[in-house]
């Protein structure tokens, strides 16, 4: 089996407890679920708060990638932790429309990994919550990813509910929302203290629906890990041909 988890860390914001406290809750979840791949959004990479490094060291993830959203803000971005070797890392600047609502620069990041004799493309993304920006970013990312051959996994905080135009760009093309093929009923991921909607996803492309064994918000009975719930996908091996 292959387990993949995505979580928005909410940087070092302390609305749900200090980072030191939240970090130990996240470590406990990752230790229990033991995902091979972890996509993290809203990640701090400062000398005094290097969130991806701290998690990787506590959990012995030997492979770590971090990419800042923009060069002028090198301490904020997204990260991937992996127990599987990663290769060919890349990043893609998402389009940004002029908007006072969300002036943030955003970037998708990814790498390839080998599993069960297949070479996979793994992408981590954090999209805008402004609808027109979100739609433009998701559509541009779908076009950018269409050049990659083989199976793909796209995880992250999409900042949009399942019926949003940006999400429909993916579900009406080759991308499968893992939750749609899961035996579990839908589960919301945001806000973590009173979840009302799902804005965190793991999509797959070039993967048979039968390989999706489970897709769900990760269990957490204690205080929230962040303002988002973590989302977890479990994939089975490819059937012999």
Secondary structure, 3 states (H helix, E strand, C coil): CEEEEEEECCCCCCCCCCHHHHHHHHHHHHHHHCCCEEEEEEEEEECCEEHHHHHHHHHCCCEEEEEEEECCEEEEEEEEEECCCCEEEEEEECCCCCCCCCCCCCEEEEEEEEECCEEEEEEEEECCCCHHHHHHHHHHHHHHHCCCCCCEEEEEECCCCCCCHHHHHHHCCCCEEHHHHCCCCCCCCECCCCCCECCEEEEEECCCHHHEEEEEECCCCCCCCCCECCEEEEECCCCCC
